[in-house]
Amino acid sequence: MENPSQRRDALIAAITLVCGLLLIGLGLTEVWGNQTGLMELTGDDRWWFALPLAIACVALVYKRRAPVAALAVGFLMLAVDLLLGGSIAILLPFFDLLYTAALICSARVRRALWVIGGVFVAAPMIYGLAETADLRLTVLIGLQQSVMFICPLWWAMDVRRKTELATVAAARADAVERLSLAGRQHAIRQERDSLARDLHDVVASHLSAIALHSGGALATPPDEAKDRAALVQVRRSALESMEDMRTMITLLRAPDSEEIEPVPDGGTTHLPRLTHLQPLLDQAQANGLSVTATDRLSALPTERPGAATELVGYRIVQEALTNAAKHAPGSDVLLEVLPGEGGGDVNIRISNPYPESATPGQDHGTPRGLGLGLISMKERAASIGGVVSSSSIDNHWTVTATLPLTATGTRVLP
């Protein structure tokens, strides 16, 4: 079954044939007379021009399926028409065949058509100038030949350029849409990672404390006083976890343009601060750790850490103490918070000995970690331009962080 384009080409061929026959009937034949014709056709003999016209119109039906072959037929019928004396009718299918070939063929074929068209324009001009030495006639011949061979090529080139520009614009729009989609997916992925990191830091420390106290109570014989103290610690950790979750949800609902600033003591909301580590030290003490803290940052008279540095530093210390309580319960922990040598950095160092047990953390019913805590610390530090490293030195596990004193324009969840 023919497709719509083939039916349209057949219809155009039929219309072209009818129009060409009308031109022949009006006597628009032998337009070049004895200049090209090998025979003189008069009266009804002019209908011989209908033969090359009809064959060229048949070639129009196949101009899209075989454009080069159809154009070759068109050139041949144009030559036959010129030998008969030339008619206007043959130009109708010839223009269409030349235009279609220049529009849909390859670049190599298009270059060949331009060369052939240039030859067909230049050769008659040179011949006419040599024979007549008439410049006006030479220009007229050049204009006539250009209309026949150059105009269809120029028209096809213009249409093709506009089509290619439209295709490039569509491809660019599609690429922009794909980039936008990739950007949205990347942003969603970053937000998911950020939420996972914040949930781990905010909730995991409290849940670890709950697991430690409840596991310790279950691992020993019943003791009302000891069990009640464990329940008090469990309740305290649960309340603190709920408060931190409430603060984080509040900040998630806040506009993106808001910046996090610590609220002074006495306010309604207290965001964690590196210069106020006492809650963490109390929690670590309740979890069975013995922490020796050296904090020289809070004593600085002028330079104070930015809000993002306060928050990130606090969470790094919190995660390190949580890991120590989980994997080395009851150990002595060394905590140092010091200003950098140049005054533009904050140095944090947390060190604790390896546990004596071969399977640390399981004595009190707590599961082994998945390494997410260290990943979270590194990601938090990197978000404000800092670095976190961990190492094993002299049977001690040491976490070291270097953070910028101020990290403006950074939005970090608590």
N, C-alpha and C positions, 0 to 999 in steps of 0.2 A: 504494500500500500504506500502510495506516495505521501511524503510529508508536506506540510503547508508551504514550505519554501519552494519545493518543486512545483506545486500547483501554481504558486504565485509567479514563478519564472515562466511557466507555460502560458499563463494569462498575459504576462508582459510581452512575450514573443508574439502572441496572436495580435495584440494591440499594435505592436510595432509593425507587423506585416500589413495590417489594414492601413495604418498611417502612411507607410511607404508606398503602397499601391495608389493611395490618393495623390501623393506627390507625383508619381509617374503619370497618373491620369491627368494631372494639371499641366503636364509637359515639362516638368523640371528635370529634363534629361539632357545628355550631351552638353553639360555645362562647361566642359573643356574643349569640345568640338574636335577639330582636326589635330589638336596638340597631343592628344593621347589615343584617340580612337583609331582602330584599324579598319573600321567599316563605318559607312554612313547609314544611320537608321532614321527613317522618316515615317511619319504617319503611324500606322498600327505596329510597325516594327519596334517602336519604343517599348513594347511589352516584353521584349527580350530582357530588359533590365529587371523584370520581376523574378527571373530565374536566380541570379546571385542573391537578390534580396530574400527570397524564400529560404535558400540554403543557409544564409546567415541567421535568419530568424530561427531556424531549427537548431543552430548552434547555441542560440540564446537559452534554449531549454536545458542545456548541459553546462552552462557557464559556471555553476558552483561545483558540480561534481568533477569536471575536467576543464578548469579555466584555461590552461595553456593550450590544450588541443582545440578548444572552442575558439580561442583567439587566433590560432593558426588558420582555422577555417575562415574566420572573419577577414584576416589579411588576404587570403587567397581570393575570396569573393570580392574584396575591394579591388584587387588587381584585375579580376575579370570585368568588373564594372567599368574600371578606367579604360580597359581595352575596347569596351563598347562605346566609349565616349564620355563616361562619367555621369552619375546622377546624384541628386541630393538624398534620395531614399536610402542608399546603401550606408550613408553616414549614421543613420539612426541605430541599427544593430551594432555597427562597428564601434561607435562611442561606448555603448553599453558593455560590449565584450572587453574593450581595452580598460575601461574603468574597473570592472569586476576583477580582472586579472591583477591590476595594480593594487587592488584593495585587499585581496585575500591570499595572494601568492607570497612566497618567501622573499626575503630581502635580496637574495641572489637574482631571482626572476625580476624583481622590481628594478634593480640596477640595470639589468639587460634591456628592459623595456625603455628606460630613460636613454640608454645609448642608442637603441634602434630609433626612438623618436627623434633624437637629435640628428641622426643621419638623414632621416626622412625630411627634416626641416632644412638642414644645411645643403644637402645635395641639390635640390631644385633651385635654391637661391644661387648657388655657385653656377649651375648650368644656365639659369636665366640671365645672370649678369654677364657671363661669357658670351652668350649668343646675342643679346640685345644691347648690352652696355647701358641699360636703362635702370638707374638706381630706384626710381619709384616703383617700377614693375618688380624689381627684386624684393623690395620691402613688402609689396602686396603679396607676392608668392610666399614670403616668410610668414606673414600673418595668417594666410590661409592654411599653410602647413601646420603652424602652431596650434590653430584651432582644432585641426584634425588629430594631431598626435600628442601635443603637449598638454592641452587643457584637461583631457580625461585623466592623465597621469597626475597633474597638479591637484585636481579635485579629489582623487582617491588618496593622495598623500595627506591632504588636509583632514579628510574624514578619518583616515587611519590614525593620525596624530591625536585627534580629539578622542577617539575611542581608546587609545592607549593611555591618554591622560586620565580618562574616566576609570579605566581599569586600575591604574596606579593609585588613584584616589580611593577607590573601593578597597584595594589591598591595604592601603595605609590606614583607612578607617578600621578595617578588620584587625590589623596589627595593634592599633591603639586600644581597641576593645579587648584583645587578648592580654595586652600589657596591663590594662586596668583590672581585668579579672585576676591576673597573676598577682598584681599588687594587693588586691582585696584579700586573696587567699593567703598571701604572705603576712598581711596585717592580722588576719584572723589567727594564723599560726603563731605569730608573735604574742598575740593577746592570750591565746591558750597556754603558751609556754609561761607567760608572765603569771597567769592565774594559778597554774600548777605550782610554780615556784613559790608564790606568795602563800598559797594554801599549805604547802609543805612547811614553810618557815613559821607561819603563824600557828598552825594547828598541831604540827607534828611534835613540837617541843612539849606542849601541854599534854598531848596524848602519851608521849613517852614518860612524862612524870606520872601520869595516872597509871600506866602499865607498871612502872617501877614500884610504886607504893602498893598497888593492889597485888602485884606478883610477890612482893616481899611479905605482905600480910598472909597470903595463901601458902607461902613456902614454909612458914613457921607454925608451931602449935598455937591454938587460939589464946589470945591475950587481950582482954577487954580494953585496957588502956592503950596498948600498942595498936590494936585494930582500929580503935576510935581515932587515934592520931593519924593513922593512914587514911581513914575516911575524910578527915578534915583536910588533909593535903589533896586528896582526890577532888573534893568539892572545890577547893581553892583553884586548882588547875583548870577544872571545868568552867568555873566562872570567868577566869582570866581568858580562857579560850573563846568563850562567848563574847566577851568584851572586845577582844581583838577582831573577831569575825564581824561584829557590828561596826567597828571602825572601818574595816576594809570594805564592807558593803556600802557604807556611807560614801567613801571616797570613789568607789566604782560608779555610783550614781551621780557624782558631782560633775559639773562641766569640765571638759578637757583643759580649758584655759586656766583653771584654778591651780595654784601651786601649793604644795604641802609645806606647811610651816608648823613647827612644834608649838603647842599651846602652853603657856606658862603654868606653873603649878597653881591650882585653884580654879582652873578652867573646867569646862564641862567635858572636854575630850582631851586625852593625853596621848600624844603620839610618841612612840619609842624614840629615845635619844641616846647617842653614844656617850654623851656627857652626863648621863643619868643611868648608870648601870646597876644601881643598888637593887632594883627588883630582880634582875637576873642573878645577882650574887645571892640574894635571899632564896631564890628558887633553886639554885645550884646547891646551896647549903641544905635545903630541905630534901633534895634528891640524894644526899649523902656525899657530896663532893666537898673537898676542902680547898677553897680557892684563895690564892694569894694574889691580890690585885695591885697593880701599880698604874695609877691614872695621873699622868701629868698634863693631859689635854684639858681637863676641866679647870686647872689652875692657871691657864693662860689669861693674862689680864686684858688683852685686846682681841686678838684673832679668835674667832669662833667658827666651828665647822658649819657649812651650809646645811640646809634642811635635808637634802638628799644624802649627804655624807653621814649625817647623824643617823638617818634611818637605816642606810645600808650597813654602816658599821655596827649598829645595835644588832641587826639580824645576823650578821656574821658571828659576832660573839655569842649570840643566843644559840645558833646552830652548832657551834664548836662545843659549847658547854653541854648541850643536849647529847651530842655524840659521845662526849666523855662520860656522862652519866649512864648512857646506854651500853657502851662497850667496855668501860673501865670504871665500874661503880666503886665508890668509896675511895677513889684515888685523889692524890694531891695535884691540883691544877694551878699552873702559873699563867696569869693574865697580865699583859702589858699593853697599855694604850699610850703612845708617845707621839709628840709632834715630830715631823721630819726635820732633817738638818737645815734645809733651806727655809723652813717655815711654811711651805706650800703643800705638804703632804701630812697624812696621818698614818702612823704605823701601828698595826695591831698584831699581837703575837699571843697565841694560846697553845700551851704545851701540857701534855699529860702523859704519864708512863703507860706502857703497854699493860694490859690486864694479865694477871697470873694464870687465869683459866685459858685453856686452849681454844675454847669456844666462847669468846667474850660476849656478854650480853644475855646469855641464856640462863644464867643462874637465877635471874629474877623474872623469867618468863617473857622477856622482850625478844622480838625477832631480830635477825641479822639485817643490817641495812643493805640498800641497793645502790649506794653511792650517789643518791640523788642530793644529799645534803651538800657535798662538796661541789657538785655541779651547780646547785642553786647559789652557793656562795660566789663562785666564779662568775656566774651570769650577773648577779647583782653588782659585783664590783665592776665588771666590764661595762655595765649600763651607765656608769658615771665616770668612766675613764680610769678605773683602778684595776688592780690585779690581786689575785689570791693564789697562793701556792701551798702545797703540803709536802712534808718530808718526814722521814724517820731518822732520828739522830739519837744515839746512845740509849736505845730502848725507850725513847720518848717519841710520841706522835705530836708533830708541831704544825700548826696552821698559821701562816703569815699573810697579812693583808696590807696593801699600800693603797690608800685612797686619797684623792685630791681633797684639800681642805675645803674648797668650795666647788660645787658642780651646779652651776646656774642652769635654769631652763629644763631640768630633768624632773620628770614626774615618776615617782616610785611609790608603789603601794606598800602599806605597812606590813 
